[in-house]
Amino acid sequence: MPRTTEQNEQIREATRAKIIDSAMVLFAQKGYATTNMRQVAKEAGVSTGLTYHYFDSKQSLLQAVFDNCMQILAEAFIPLLEIPAPNQRLIALLKIIFTQLENDKDFWLLFNVLRTQPTIAEILGEGLLFHTTHLRSLFVNALQEMEWQDPELESYYLYTLVEGAIQQYLLDPDNYPLQRIADRIIEPYADS
């Protein structure tokens, strides 16, 4: 019995997702520049030709990986935006970042790779800047509602602390006191 159109679409989506997931792993482990499409295909368990069927170039695969990362973050952040108390919303945003960091170090390693390699920045362009600006704007909005003095500057400071914690944790996850650092970063906003 032949497959239905819906079944074929499900298979295509599953294959595409497998290729993206494999690229995420390899880009995080080996870097974007040293990973080729043949390696991604092997990791995904598909042929190189099939990989090119879904992504006509490594750049288009990179864009799909980046879009997938943004989707993962959006799905984590969107429900938190419904929290009415601004300090609780800000704390929830910070906690979800640190919880995700601890639970999915590979994702954050990849995300760090995407944001710090000049070759990738050239390909992704404004998408990288948009993410940073968007996350920081979530901080600004909460800080403004909390009537924080100079919320714009505080949002830069907070973002810098979070970025630093992410970097340090990724460098030495076995020894970095992530939970204690997270608590220290969150502490000033708990009573506001």
ABEGO torsion letter per residue (X at the ends): XBBBAAAAAAAAAAAAAAAAAAAAAAAAAAEAAABBAAAAAAAAGBBAAAAAAABABAAAAAAAAAAAAAAAAAAAAAAAAABABAAAAAAAAAAAAAAAAAABAAAAAAAAAAAABAAAAAAAEAAAAAAAAAAAAAAAAAAAAAGBBGAAAAAAAAAAAAAAAAAAAAABAAABBAAAAAAAAAAAAAAX
